[in-house]
Amino acid sequence: MTRVDEAVTVSVNQNGEPIGFRWRDQCFLVMNRPVRWFARKEWWVESARVQRGIGAGVLETEMWRLSANCQDQVMQFELVHQAISNRWQLVRVFGN
């Protein structure tokens, strides 16, 4: 597993699931249905204090694990989606 933490451009289907993404000038096609879950953010790193009662979106982040193919090489990836800003970040690559 390699930790990456790089911004990526992601294409999604009508349900908001990733179907492909672009990373380091290469296009990756998602091979199966991605798995979605929510994880706690490291809010203590992002800000000095989170305001009380502001909502789960501040403390939780949307995570996706998927298998994707690029030039006949299939690897697993973990992506983070920041729903408020609609930004995607590649955080881990498995099998690199």
C-alpha positions in Angstrom: 0.0 0.0 0.0 1.2 3.5 -0.9 -0.1 6.6 0.7 -0.6 9.3 -2.0 -2.8 12.3 -1.0 -3.2 13.8 -4.5 -6.1 15.6 -6.1 -7.8 13.6 -8.9 -10.6 14.3 -11.4 -13.4 11.8 -11.0 -16.3 10.9 -13.2 -19.4 9.6 -11.5 -22.6 7.9 -12.5 -26.2 9.1 -11.8 -25.9 7.7 -8.2 -22.7 9.6 -7.5 -20.5 6.5 -7.6 -17.0 6.8 -9.2 -16.8 5.2 -12.7 -13.4 6.6 -13.7 -10.7 9.0 -12.7 -7.7 10.8 -14.0 -4.4 10.6 -12.0 -0.9 11.6 -13.1 -2.0 12.1 -16.7 -3.5 8.6 -16.9 -7.1 7.5 -17.2 -8.4 4.8 -14.9 -11.7 2.9 -15.5 -13.5 1.5 -12.5 -13.9 -2.3 -12.9 -16.5 -3.1 -10.3 -19.0 -1.4 -8.0 -17.1 0.7 -5.5 -17.5 0.3 -1.8 -18.5 3.5 0.1 -18.2 4.3 3.8 -17.7 7.2 6.1 -14.6 7.8 8.3 -13.8 10.4 10.9 -11.7 13.3 9.7 -8.6 14.4 11.5 -10.3 17.6 12.5 -7.6 18.4 15.0 -5.2 18.7 12.0 -7.6 20.7 9.8 -8.7 23.3 12.3 -8.0 24.4 15.9 -11.7 23.7 16.9 -14.8 22.4 15.4 -17.9 24.3 16.4 -20.5 22.4 18.4 -23.7 21.4 16.6 -22.4 22.1 13.1 -23.2 18.6 11.8 -21.6 15.3 10.8 -20.2 16.7 7.5 -17.5 18.5 9.5 -16.4 15.3 11.4 -17.0 12.7 8.7 -15.6 12.2 5.2 -16.9 10.1 2.4 -14.5 7.3 1.4 -14.5 5.0 -1.6 -12.5 1.8 -2.3 -12.5 0.6 -5.9 -10.6 -1.5 -8.4 -9.6 0.3 -11.6 -7.8 -0.5 -14.8 -5.2 1.5 -16.7 -3.4 0.0 -19.7 -4.3 -3.6 -18.6 -3.0 -3.1 -15.1 -5.7 -3.5 -12.4 -5.1 -1.9 -9.0 -7.1 -1.0 -5.9 -7.5 2.6 -4.8 -9.0 4.6 -1.9 -10.6 8.0 -2.7 -11.9 10.7 -0.5 -14.8 12.8 -1.6 -15.4 16.2 0.0 -19.1 16.6 -0.7 -19.4 20.3 0.2 -16.7 21.4 -2.3 -17.1 18.3 -4.6 -13.3 17.7 -4.5 -11.8 14.2 -4.8 -8.5 13.1 -3.5 -6.6 9.8 -4.0 -5.3 8.7 -0.6 -4.1 5.1 -1.1 -3.0 2.8 -3.9 -2.8 -0.9 -3.3 -0.7 -3.2 -5.6 1.5 -0.4 -7.0 
